[in-house]
Amino acid sequence: MLGILVQLILSWIILHFLAKASLQVLGYRITSLVFQFCMGLFLFTMLSALLGYALRWWFGERWGMNPDFSLLLLANGIWWNIKSVLFEELIFRGALFYLLIQWLGAKKALWLSAASFGVYHWFTYEILGQPIPMLVIFLLTATAGLVYGYAYLKTATLYAPIAMHFAWNFTNNFLFSSGQIGKGIFVPIPTDTVQVGYIAFVLVQYLPLVLFFVGNYFLLKRFGKVYVDKQHQAPQL
């Protein structure tokens, strides 16, 4: 929590002295319409992630309730994902992103932020020096960065990328225990080795991502123009 507070303080300093703006440009005050839209992004993203596990179930994988599940475990899992998402969003879609929009324009800022997001994940996944994994992770996470950045550009609030980012991470990392924090709500049940063809493998691995990227893009594209305040209009692509 201390780290998030430090990020917010640094964001205020950056915005105040370099952009003559306040933290409101990050959109912490929103209308009910924008809130409902963010919830829609959250639900659509979670459904996209769940599709992958539905396909894996179809092909023979199984999950069961974690025998060590508790309300404390649930609270810790939610809080861990909230902290990690806020940390990344404040870095890549926060005050620095806002400055880049003002200095470079929305399109250049979006591409630069997304590329930085992709490179950042080389370190979180600890894959430096492995060209193929680096390329795959860069393409996937940079594309996610494009969607998250576009969400800010269209809604003028960090709640939109946070909603999508949290839904994806929570579903994978904690709901189905596929992340770095250990066992969550559901855990894999040992079964016979599941062998699938190449097409099935591609569907399981990438169809949820394609749905997440493309579906959210079109939802965002249809969203109308929103203003941060009288001085700072939400940038439009």
ZIPE-V584993 format. One record per residue. N is the residue number from 1. OMEGA is omega in whole degrees, 0 to 359 (999 if undefined). Layout:
((N,OMEGA) (N,OMEGA))
This chain:
((1,180) (2,180) (3,179) (4,178) (5,177) (6,178) (7,180) (8,178) (9,178) (10,178) (11,179) (12,180) (13,181) (14,182) (15,183) (16,187) (17,183) (18,182) (19,183) (20,183) (21,180) (22,178) (23,180) (24,178) (25,175) (26,170) (27,179) (28,172) (29,182) (30,177) (31,178) (32,179) (33,180) (34,178) (35,180) (36,179) (37,178) (38,177) (39,176) (40,176) (41,179) (42,183) (43,180) (44,180) (45,178) (46,178) (47,177) (48,179) (49,180) (50,178) (51,179) (52,180) (53,174) (54,178) (55,179) (56,175) (57,179) (58,182) (59,169) (60,178) (61,183) (62,175) (63,175) (64,180) (65,177) (66,181) (67,180) (68,182) (69,176) (70,178) (71,177) (72,177) (73,178) (74,180) (75,179) (76,179) (77,178) (78,183) (79,179) (80,180) (81,177) (82,181) (83,182) (84,179) (85,179) (86,179) (87,182) (88,182) (89,179) (90,178) (91,191) (92,177) (93,183) (94,186) (95,180) (96,178) (97,178) (98,178) (99,179) (100,177) (101,181) (102,186) (103,187) (104,188) (105,187) (106,185) (107,180) (108,179) (109,181) (110,181) (111,180) (112,179) (113,181) (114,179) (115,179) (116,178) (117,178) (118,179) (119,179) (120,183) (121,170) (122,182) (123,180) (124,178) (125,178) (126,183) (127,178) (128,181) (129,179) (130,191) (131,184) (132,176) (133,179) (134,180) (135,182) (136,181) (137,179) (138,181) (139,183) (140,184) (141,176) (142,176) (143,174) (144,178) (145,176) (146,181) (147,180) (148,179) (149,178) (150,178) (151,177) (152,182) (153,183) (154,184) (155,182) (156,176) (157,176) (158,179) (159,182) (160,177) (161,178) (162,181) (163,180) (164,183) (165,180) (166,181) (167,181) (168,183) (169,183) (170,181) (171,182) (172,187) (173,189) (174,182) (175,181) (176,169) (177,182) (178,184) (179,186) (180,187) (181,176) (182,186) (183,178) (184,184) (185,178) (186,181) (187,180) (188,174) (189,180) (190,178) (191,173) (192,181) (193,181) (194,178) (195,181) (196,178) (197,183) (198,182) (199,179) (200,179) (201,180) (202,179) (203,182) (204,186) (205,194) (206,179) (207,177) (208,179) (209,179) (210,178) (211,178) (212,183) (213,187) (214,181) (215,180) (216,178) (217,182) (218,174) (219,180) (220,182) (221,181) (222,184) (223,184) (224,182) (225,181) (226,180) (227,175) (228,173) (229,185) (230,182) (231,190) (232,179) (233,176) (234,181) (235,180) (236,175) (237,999))
